Amino acid sequence: MTALDGAEGWAYAVSGRVRGTALDDLSGEAVARTLPSLLRALDAAARVDLAGTSGYGIWTPDGRAPHASWPEALLAIGTETPRVPGWRAALVDSGIGLGPVEAGLSALAALTPCLPDARRLIHGDLLSRNVLAGEAGITGVLDWGNALYGDPLYDAAWLLHWWPWYPGWRPGDLHAALLTHWRATGPTPAHLRERLHAYLLHIALDALAFCSYRGRWDEVRAHVGTVLTLASAGEGESVLIPAGA
């Protein structure tokens, strides 16, 4: 792969073509066969040497992320950025208001004592046709534009959050694959349920903000429901978190 400096501050990477079927397009059975190789790939990404980089959260092409800690990076989801401008005003104008956001942020803040100081590589956008698979497992993981530095369990939470949005997939397959993987590569991560709960809140808040910015109000209402459900649950209590974790 060759990295190129582009116009107007953009950076580009040119690599050999990767072939495969998008994870989004696979049947439940095919996804179940593919998950072990995806989880191994995410573990490998989490072992990438981050020497010469700094910070937490979404990083820029120079390897720098803006936040001093992982909890700070997560709690910043309540603040507008140039990537997603105007979402707070749009949410107020819609009549939904900022109450769900504040409830989600409060619940997220309460979980931060359980979060590790980990600063590893996170993909942060494993669906949207960004994972390709073949018969033997995944063939490529594309589009690292939402990649973060932080706790790699975030990618597991990403899959847990979006899994119910794909009716053809069997939710039990994901739960079983995650638990099998964590136990095989053990020990089971400390504060697993609380960490997943925190990241599910962050992912739902992020989706709420983005869909408000884009005016996708049916999706906003769905994400509001998820945020409020997670915010009202006890620490680590969620139907989206694998039983037995």
C-alpha positions as protocol buffer text, in pm:
chain_id: "A"
residue {
  index: 1
  type: MET
  ca { x: 0 y: 0 z: 0 }
}
residue {
  index: 2
  type: THR
  ca { x: 124 y: 348 z: -84 }
}
residue {
  index: 3
  type: ALA
  ca { x: 22 y: 660 z: 111 }
}
residue {
  index: 4
  type: LEU
  ca { x: -10 y: 986 z: -82 }
}
residue {
  index: 5
  type: ASP
  ca { x: -43 y: 1345 z: 30 }
}
residue {
  index: 6
  type: GLY
  ca { x: -349 y: 1491 z: -140 }
}
residue {
  index: 7
  type: ALA
  ca { x: -485 y: 1835 z: -212 }
}
residue {
  index: 8
  type: GLU
  ca { x: -648 y: 2047 z: 59 }
}
residue {
  index: 9
  type: GLY
  ca { x: -499 y: 1845 z: 342 }
}
residue {
  index: 10
  type: TRP
  ca { x: -653 y: 1509 z: 249 }
}
residue {
  index: 11
  type: ALA
  ca { x: -450 y: 1190 z: 256 }
}
residue {
  index: 12
  type: TYR
  ca { x: -501 y: 892 z: 29 }
}
residue {
  index: 13
  type: ALA
  ca { x: -388 y: 529 z: 28 }
}
residue {
  index: 14
  type: VAL
  ca { x: -366 y: 314 z: -284 }
}
residue {
  index: 15
  type: SER
  ca { x: -350 y: -63 z: -235 }
}
residue {
  index: 16
  type: GLY
  ca { x: -417 y: -384 z: -421 }
}
residue {
  index: 17
  type: ARG
  ca { x: -782 y: -464 z: -480 }
}
residue {
  index: 18
  type: VAL
  ca { x: -949 y: -675 z: -212 }
}
residue {
  index: 19
  type: ARG
  ca { x: -1228 y: -903 z: -326 }
}
residue {
  index: 20
  type: GLY
  ca { x: -1511 y: -1042 z: -120 }
}
residue {
  index: 21
  type: THR
  ca { x: -1875 y: -1002 z: -18 }
}
residue {
  index: 22
  type: ALA
  ca { x: -1968 y: -724 z: 223 }
}
residue {
  index: 23
  type: LEU
  ca { x: -2049 y: -846 z: 572 }
}
residue {
  index: 24
  type: ASP
  ca { x: -2378 y: -656 z: 544 }
}
residue {
  index: 25
  type: ASP
  ca { x: -2485 y: -881 z: 254 }
}
residue {
  index: 26
  type: LEU
  ca { x: -2412 y: -1217 z: 417 }
}
residue {
  index: 27
  type: SER
  ca { x: -2675 y: -1454 z: 554 }
}
residue {
  index: 28
  type: GLY
  ca { x: -2688 y: -1523 z: 926 }
}
residue {
  index: 29
  type: GLU
  ca { x: -2511 y: -1855 z: 874 }
}
residue {
  index: 30
  type: ALA
  ca { x: -2235 y: -1695 z: 666 }
}
residue {
  index: 31
  type: VAL
  ca { x: -2186 y: -1419 z: 924 }
}
residue {
  index: 32
  type: ALA
  ca { x: -2154 y: -1681 z: 1198 }
}
residue {
  index: 33
  type: ARG
  ca { x: -1880 y: -1854 z: 997 }
}
residue {
  index: 34
  type: THR
  ca { x: -1704 y: -1522 z: 934 }
}
residue {
  index: 35
  type: LEU
  ca { x: -1710 y: -1375 z: 1286 }
}
residue {
  index: 36
  type: PRO
  ca { x: -1417 y: -1575 z: 1429 }
}
residue {
  index: 37
  type: SER
  ca { x: -1182 y: -1446 z: 1158 }
}
residue {
  index: 38
  type: LEU
  ca { x: -1312 y: -1090 z: 1202 }
}
residue {
  index: 39
  type: LEU
  ca { x: -1254 y: -1103 z: 1578 }
}
residue {
  index: 40
  type: ARG
  ca { x: -901 y: -1235 z: 1522 }
}
residue {
  index: 41
  type: ALA
  ca { x: -834 y: -950 z: 1279 }
}
residue {
  index: 42
  type: LEU
  ca { x: -958 y: -695 z: 1532 }
}
residue {
  index: 43
  type: ASP
  ca { x: -725 y: -847 z: 1793 }
}
residue {
  index: 44
  type: ALA
  ca { x: -438 y: -809 z: 1547 }
}
residue {
  index: 45
  type: ALA
  ca { x: -531 y: -445 z: 1484 }
}
residue {
  index: 46
  type: ALA
  ca { x: -535 y: -384 z: 1858 }
}
residue {
  index: 47
  type: ARG
  ca { x: -173 y: -505 z: 1874 }
}
residue {
  index: 48
  type: VAL
  ca { x: -50 y: -250 z: 1617 }
}
residue {
  index: 49
  type: ASP
  ca { x: 238 y: -45 z: 1754 }
}
residue {
  index: 50
  type: LEU
  ca { x: 115 y: 311 z: 1813 }
}
residue {
  index: 51
  type: ALA
  ca { x: 459 y: 459 z: 1876 }
}
residue {
  index: 52
  type: GLY
  ca { x: 478 y: 811 z: 1739 }
}
residue {
  index: 53
  type: THR
  ca { x: 104 y: 871 z: 1783 }
}
residue {
  index: 54
  type: SER
  ca { x: -78 y: 1051 z: 2061 }
}
residue {
  index: 55
  type: GLY
  ca { x: -415 y: 1115 z: 2222 }
}
residue {
  index: 56
  type: TYR
  ca { x: -750 y: 936 z: 2233 }
}
residue {
  index: 57
  type: GLY
  ca { x: -1048 y: 942 z: 1998 }
}
residue {
  index: 58
  type: ILE
  ca { x: -1062 y: 984 z: 1621 }
}
residue {
  index: 59
  type: TRP
  ca { x: -713 y: 1048 z: 1485 }
}
residue {
  index: 60
  type: THR
  ca { x: -588 y: 1250 z: 1193 }
}
residue {
  index: 61
  type: PRO
  ca { x: -340 y: 1138 z: 922 }
}
residue {
  index: 62
  type: ASP
  ca { x: -48 y: 1258 z: 1136 }
}
residue {
  index: 63
  type: GLY
  ca { x: -142 y: 1003 z: 1403 }
}
residue {
  index: 64
  type: ARG
  ca { x: -272 y: 1253 z: 1656 }
}
residue {
  index: 65
  type: ALA
  ca { x: -604 y: 1238 z: 1838 }
}
residue {
  index: 66
  type: PRO
  ca { x: -746 y: 1536 z: 2029 }
}
residue {
  index: 67
  type: HIS
  ca { x: -830 y: 1403 z: 2375 }
}
residue {
  index: 68
  type: ALA
  ca { x: -613 y: 1349 z: 2681 }
}
residue {
  index: 69
  type: SER
  ca { x: -798 y: 1039 z: 2805 }
}
residue {
  index: 70
  type: TRP
  ca { x: -1037 y: 772 z: 2680 }
}
residue {
  index: 71
  type: PRO
  ca { x: -1329 y: 887 z: 2901 }
}
residue {
  index: 72
  type: GLU
  ca { x: -1277 y: 1244 z: 2777 }
}
residue {
  index: 73
  type: ALA
  ca { x: -1292 y: 1121 z: 2417 }
}
residue {
  index: 74
  type: LEU
  ca { x: -1620 y: 938 z: 2482 }
}
residue {
  index: 75
  type: LEU
  ca { x: -1789 y: 1221 z: 2670 }
}
residue {
  index: 76
  type: ALA
  ca { x: -1702 y: 1465 z: 2392 }
}
residue {
  index: 77
  type: ILE
  ca { x: -1983 y: 1303 z: 2190 }
}
residue {
  index: 78
  type: GLY
  ca { x: -2216 y: 1565 z: 2336 }
}
residue {
  index: 79
  type: THR
  ca { x: -2021 y: 1846 z: 2167 }
}
residue {
  index: 80
  type: GLU
  ca { x: -2067 y: 1941 z: 1803 }
}
residue {
  index: 81
  type: THR
  ca { x: -1771 y: 1904 z: 1566 }
}
residue {
  index: 82
  type: PRO
  ca { x: -1707 y: 2012 z: 1206 }
}
residue {
  index: 83
  type: ARG
  ca { x: -1779 y: 1651 z: 1105 }
}
residue {
  index: 84
  type: VAL
  ca { x: -2139 y: 1673 z: 1233 }
}
residue {
  index: 85
  type: PRO
  ca { x: -2243 y: 2039 z: 1269 }
}
residue {
  index: 86
  type: GLY
  ca { x: -2578 y: 2171 z: 1385 }
}
residue {
  index: 87
  type: TRP
  ca { x: -2721 y: 1850 z: 1524 }
}
residue {
  index: 88
  type: ARG
  ca { x: -2807 y: 1992 z: 1865 }
}
residue {
  index: 89
  type: ALA
  ca { x: -3021 y: 2273 z: 1719 }
}
residue {
  index: 90
  type: ALA
  ca { x: -3183 y: 2028 z: 1477 }
}
residue {
  index: 91
  type: LEU
  ca { x: -3274 y: 1800 z: 1767 }
}
residue {
  index: 92
  type: VAL
  ca { x: -3427 y: 2091 z: 1959 }
}
residue {
  index: 93
  type: ASP
  ca { x: -3619 y: 2212 z: 1652 }
}
residue {
  index: 94
  type: SER
  ca { x: -3756 y: 1863 z: 1595 }
}
residue {
  index: 95
  type: GLY
  ca { x: -3935 y: 1872 z: 1929 }
}
residue {
  index: 96
  type: ILE
  ca { x: -3734 y: 1580 z: 2065 }
}
residue {
  index: 97
  type: GLY
  ca { x: -3501 y: 1811 z: 2252 }
}
residue {
  index: 98
  type: LEU
  ca { x: -3170 y: 1744 z: 2424 }
}
residue {
  index: 99
  type: GLY
  ca { x: -3311 y: 1546 z: 2719 }
}
residue {
  index: 100
  type: PRO
  ca { x: -3215 y: 1204 z: 2576 }
}
residue {
  index: 101
  type: VAL
  ca { x: -2864 y: 1328 z: 2503 }
}
residue {
  index: 102
  type: GLU
  ca { x: -2818 y: 1459 z: 2856 }
}
residue {
  index: 103
  type: ALA
  ca { x: -2953 y: 1134 z: 3003 }
}
residue {
  index: 104
  type: GLY
  ca { x: -2715 y: 931 z: 2789 }
}
residue {
  index: 105
  type: LEU
  ca { x: -2415 y: 1147 z: 2878 }
}
residue {
  index: 106
  type: SER
  ca { x: -2496 y: 1123 z: 3249 }
}
residue {
  index: 107
  type: ALA
  ca { x: -2516 y: 744 z: 3232 }
}
residue {
  index: 108
  type: LEU
  ca { x: -2195 y: 730 z: 3029 }
}
residue {
  index: 109
  type: ALA
  ca { x: -2013 y: 950 z: 3281 }
}
residue {
  index: 110
  type: ALA
  ca { x: -2119 y: 716 z: 3563 }
}
residue {
  index: 111
  type: LEU
  ca { x: -1953 y: 424 z: 3384 }
}
residue {
  index: 112
  type: THR
  ca { x: -1617 y: 595 z: 3320 }
}
residue {
  index: 113
  type: PRO
  ca { x: -1453 y: 461 z: 3643 }
}
residue {
  index: 114
  type: CYS
  ca { x: -1481 y: 113 z: 3491 }
}
residue {
  index: 115
  type: LEU
  ca { x: -1301 y: 207 z: 3169 }
}
residue {
  index: 116
  type: PRO
  ca { x: -935 y: 115 z: 3113 }
}
residue {
  index: 117
  type: ASP
  ca { x: -650 y: 343 z: 3011 }
}
residue {
  index: 118
  type: ALA
  ca { x: -608 y: 132 z: 2696 }
}
residue {
  index: 119
  type: ARG
  ca { x: -489 y: 320 z: 2388 }
}
residue {
  index: 120
  type: ARG
  ca { x: -515 y: 73 z: 2107 }
}
residue {
  index: 121
  type: LEU
  ca { x: -642 y: 87 z: 1749 }
}
residue {
  index: 122
  type: ILE
  ca { x: -1021 y: 73 z: 1696 }
}
residue {
  index: 123
  type: HIS
  ca { x: -1185 y: 55 z: 1353 }
}
residue {
  index: 124
  type: GLY
  ca { x: -1510 y: 216 z: 1464 }
}
residue {
  index: 125
  type: ASP
  ca { x: -1723 y: 148 z: 1152 }
}
residue {
  index: 126
  type: LEU
  ca { x: -1735 y: -225 z: 1082 }
}
residue {
  index: 127
  type: LEU
  ca { x: -2057 y: -226 z: 881 }
}
residue {
  index: 128
  type: SER
  ca { x: -2156 y: 4 z: 590 }
}
residue {
  index: 129
  type: ARG
  ca { x: -1987 y: -247 z: 356 }
}
residue {
  index: 130
  type: ASN
  ca { x: -1647 y: -193 z: 517 }
}
residue {
  index: 131
  type: VAL
  ca { x: -1574 y: -560 z: 592 }
}
residue {
  index: 132
  type: LEU
  ca { x: -1535 y: -804 z: 302 }
}
residue {
  index: 133
  type: ALA
  ca { x: -1547 y: -1179 z: 340 }
}
residue {
  index: 134
  type: GLY
  ca { x: -1473 y: -1490 z: 138 }
}
residue {
  index: 135
  type: GLU
  ca { x: -1515 y: -1862 z: 198 }
}
residue {
  index: 136
  type: ALA
  ca { x: -1218 y: -1877 z: 437 }
}
residue {
  index: 137
  type: GLY
  ca { x: -1309 y: -1568 z: 641 }
}
residue {
  index: 138
  type: ILE
  ca { x: -1261 y: -1195 z: 601 }
}
residue {
  index: 139
  type: THR
  ca { x: -1054 y: -1072 z: 309 }
}
residue {
  index: 140
  type: GLY
  ca { x: -1032 y: -704 z: 399 }
}
residue {
  index: 141
  type: VAL
  ca { x: -1134 y: -430 z: 641 }
}
residue {
  index: 142
  type: LEU
  ca { x: -1180 y: -100 z: 457 }
}
residue {
  index: 143
  type: ASP
  ca { x: -1238 y: 270 z: 532 }
}
residue {
  index: 144
  type: TRP
  ca { x: -1057 y: 364 z: 851 }
}
residue {
  index: 145
  type: GLY
  ca { x: -1193 y: 719 z: 841 }
}
residue {
  index: 146
  type: ASN
  ca { x: -1371 y: 673 z: 1178 }
}
residue {
  index: 147
  type: ALA
  ca { x: -1082 y: 491 z: 1344 }
}
residue {
  index: 148
  type: LEU
  ca { x: -1003 y: 581 z: 1705 }
}
residue {
  index: 149
  type: TYR
  ca { x: -741 y: 528 z: 1970 }
}
residue {
  index: 150
  type: GLY
  ca { x: -891 y: 376 z: 2284 }
}
residue {
  index: 151
  type: ASP
  ca { x: -1031 y: 49 z: 2419 }
}
residue {
  index: 152
  type: PRO
  ca { x: -1059 y: -216 z: 2143 }
}
residue {
  index: 153
  type: LEU
  ca { x: -1373 y: -359 z: 2307 }
}
residue {
  index: 154
  type: TYR
  ca { x: -1546 y: -66 z: 2136 }
}
residue {
  index: 155
  type: ASP
  ca { x: -1557 y: -263 z: 1810 }
}
residue {
  index: 156
  type: ALA
  ca { x: -1741 y: -550 z: 1982 }
}
residue {
  index: 157
  type: ALA
  ca { x: -1996 y: -298 z: 2112 }
}
residue {
  index: 158
  type: TRP
  ca { x: -2032 y: -163 z: 1757 }
}
residue {
  index: 159
  type: LEU
  ca { x: -2136 y: -505 z: 1634 }
}
residue {
  index: 160
  type: LEU
  ca { x: -2371 y: -552 z: 1930 }
}
residue {
  index: 161
  type: HIS
  ca { x: -2541 y: -218 z: 1866 }
}
residue {
  index: 162
  type: TRP
  ca { x: -2600 y: -264 z: 1495 }
}
residue {
  index: 163
  type: TRP
  ca { x: -2674 y: -638 z: 1493 }
}
residue {
  index: 164
  type: PRO
  ca { x: -3053 y: -597 z: 1547 }
}
residue {
  index: 165
  type: TRP
  ca { x: -3069 y: -367 z: 1244 }
}
residue {
  index: 166
  type: TYR
  ca { x: -2999 y: -669 z: 1018 }
}
residue {
  index: 167
  type: PRO
  ca { x: -3308 y: -894 z: 1046 }
}
residue {
  index: 168
  type: GLY
  ca { x: -3144 y: -1176 z: 848 }
}
residue {
  index: 169
  type: TRP
  ca { x: -2880 y: -1227 z: 1114 }
}
residue {
  index: 170
  type: ARG
  ca { x: -2932 y: -1437 z: 1423 }
}
residue {
  index: 171
  type: PRO
  ca { x: -2839 y: -1231 z: 1734 }
}
residue {
  index: 172
  type: GLY
  ca { x: -2745 y: -1545 z: 1929 }
}
residue {
  index: 173
  type: ASP
  ca { x: -2461 y: -1615 z: 1686 }
}
residue {
  index: 174
  type: LEU
  ca { x: -2290 y: -1287 z: 1772 }
}
residue {
  index: 175
  type: HIS
  ca { x: -2324 y: -1334 z: 2146 }
}
residue {
  index: 176
  type: ALA
  ca { x: -2188 y: -1688 z: 2126 }
}
residue {
  index: 177
  type: ALA
  ca { x: -1900 y: -1586 z: 1899 }
}
residue {
  index: 178
  type: LEU
  ca { x: -1797 y: -1300 z: 2127 }
}
residue {
  index: 179
  type: LEU
  ca { x: -1805 y: -1509 z: 2444 }
}
residue {
  index: 180
  type: THR
  ca { x: -1624 y: -1799 z: 2278 }
}
residue {
  index: 181
  type: HIS
  ca { x: -1356 y: -1564 z: 2147 }
}
residue {
  index: 182
  type: TRP
  ca { x: -1301 y: -1383 z: 2478 }
}
residue {
  index: 183
  type: ARG
  ca { x: -1281 y: -1709 z: 2673 }
}
residue {
  index: 184
  type: ALA
  ca { x: -1042 y: -1863 z: 2421 }
}
residue {
  index: 185
  type: THR
  ca { x: -808 y: -1564 z: 2424 }
}
residue {
  index: 186
  type: GLY
  ca { x: -872 y: -1501 z: 2798 }
}
residue {
  index: 187
  type: PRO
  ca { x: -887 y: -1396 z: 3060 }
}
residue {
  index: 188
  type: THR
  ca { x: -1230 y: -1241 z: 3007 }
}
residue {
  index: 189
  type: PRO
  ca { x: -1181 y: -862 z: 2996 }
}
residue {
  index: 190
  type: ALA
  ca { x: -1223 y: -687 z: 3331 }
}
residue {
  index: 191
  type: HIS
  ca { x: -1546 y: -488 z: 3378 }
}
residue {
  index: 192
  type: LEU
  ca { x: -1666 y: -635 z: 3049 }
}
residue {
  index: 193
  type: ARG
  ca { x: -2035 y: -557 z: 3091 }
}
residue {
  index: 194
  type: GLU
  ca { x: -1976 y: -202 z: 3213 }
}
residue {
  index: 195
  type: ARG
  ca { x: -1735 y: -128 z: 2930 }
}
residue {
  index: 196
  type: LEU
  ca { x: -1974 y: -262 z: 2668 }
}
residue {
  index: 197
  type: HIS
  ca { x: -2258 y: -65 z: 2826 }
}
residue {
  index: 198
  type: ALA
  ca { x: -2053 y: 257 z: 2806 }
}
residue {
  index: 199
  type: TYR
  ca { x: -1962 y: 199 z: 2443 }
}
residue {
  index: 200
  type: LEU
  ca { x: -2318 y: 109 z: 2346 }
}
residue {
  index: 201
  type: LEU
  ca { x: -2427 y: 442 z: 2494 }
}
residue {
  index: 202
  type: HIS
  ca { x: -2158 y: 627 z: 2300 }
}
residue {
  index: 203
  type: ILE
  ca { x: -2243 y: 453 z: 1972 }
}
residue {
  index: 204
  type: ALA
  ca { x: -2615 y: 525 z: 2013 }
}
residue {
  index: 205
  type: LEU
  ca { x: -2544 y: 891 z: 2097 }
}
residue {
  index: 206
  type: ASP
  ca { x: -2313 y: 918 z: 1797 }
}
residue {
  index: 207
  type: ALA
  ca { x: -2580 y: 771 z: 1568 }
}
residue {
  index: 208
  type: LEU
  ca { x: -2843 y: 1001 z: 1720 }
}
residue {
  index: 209
  type: ALA
  ca { x: -2626 y: 1307 z: 1651 }
}
residue {
  index: 210
  type: PHE
  ca { x: -2543 y: 1199 z: 1295 }
}
residue {
  index: 211
  type: CYS
  ca { x: -2902 y: 1118 z: 1202 }
}
residue {
  index: 212
  type: SER
  ca { x: -3022 y: 1449 z: 1351 }
}
residue {
  index: 213
  type: TYR
  ca { x: -2763 y: 1629 z: 1139 }
}
residue {
  index: 214
  type: ARG
  ca { x: -2888 y: 1444 z: 830 }
}
residue {
  index: 215
  type: GLY
  ca { x: -3257 y: 1485 z: 917 }
}
residue {
  index: 216
  type: ARG
  ca { x: -3325 y: 1110 z: 931 }
}
residue {
  index: 217
  type: TRP
  ca { x: -3593 y: 1137 z: 1199 }
}
residue {
  index: 218
  type: ASP
  ca { x: -3724 y: 780 z: 1200 }
}
residue {
  index: 219
  type: GLU
  ca { x: -3371 y: 664 z: 1277 }
}
residue {
  index: 220
  type: VAL
  ca { x: -3326 y: 942 z: 1533 }
}
residue {
  index: 221
  type: ARG
  ca { x: -3630 y: 817 z: 1723 }
}
residue {
  index: 222
  type: ALA
  ca { x: -3495 y: 461 z: 1717 }
}
residue {
  index: 223
  type: HIS
  ca { x: -3161 y: 575 z: 1857 }
}
residue {
  index: 224
  type: VAL
  ca { x: -3333 y: 791 z: 2119 }
}
residue {
  index: 225
  type: GLY
  ca { x: -3513 y: 477 z: 2235 }
}
residue {
  index: 226
  type: THR
  ca { x: -3184 y: 290 z: 2262 }
}
residue {
  index: 227
  type: VAL
  ca { x: -3016 y: 574 z: 2453 }
}
residue {
  index: 228
  type: LEU
  ca { x: -3303 y: 599 z: 2703 }
}
residue {
  index: 229
  type: THR
  ca { x: -3316 y: 222 z: 2751 }
}
residue {
  index: 230
  type: LEU
  ca { x: -2943 y: 207 z: 2819 }
}
residue {
  index: 231
  type: ALA
  ca { x: -2950 y: 516 z: 3040 }
}
residue {
  index: 232
  type: SER
  ca { x: -3226 y: 374 z: 3259 }
}
residue {
  index: 233
  type: ALA
  ca { x: -3062 y: 32 z: 3299 }
}
residue {
  index: 234
  type: GLY
  ca { x: -2825 y: -58 z: 3580 }
}
residue {
  index: 235
  type: GLU
  ca { x: -2453 y: -61 z: 3508 }
}
residue {
  index: 236
  type: GLY
  ca { x: -2388 y: -334 z: 3255 }
}
residue {
  index: 237
  type: GLU
  ca { x: -2752 y: -437 z: 3229 }
}
residue {
  index: 238
  type: SER
  ca { x: -2861 y: -450 z: 2867 }
}
residue {
  index: 239
  type: VAL
  ca { x: -3030 y: -699 z: 2639 }
}
residue {
  index: 240
  type: LEU
  ca { x: -2758 y: -617 z: 2385 }
}
residue {
  index: 241
  type: ILE
  ca { x: -2480 y: -743 z: 2613 }
}
residue {
  index: 242
  type: PRO
  ca { x: -2411 y: -1117 z: 2594 }
}
residue {
  index: 243
  type: ALA
  ca { x: -2562 y: -1322 z: 2873 }
}
residue {
  index: 244
  type: GLY
  ca { x: -2290 y: -1469 z: 3091 }
}
residue {
  index: 245
  type: ALA
  ca { x: -2042 y: -1190 z: 3009 }
}
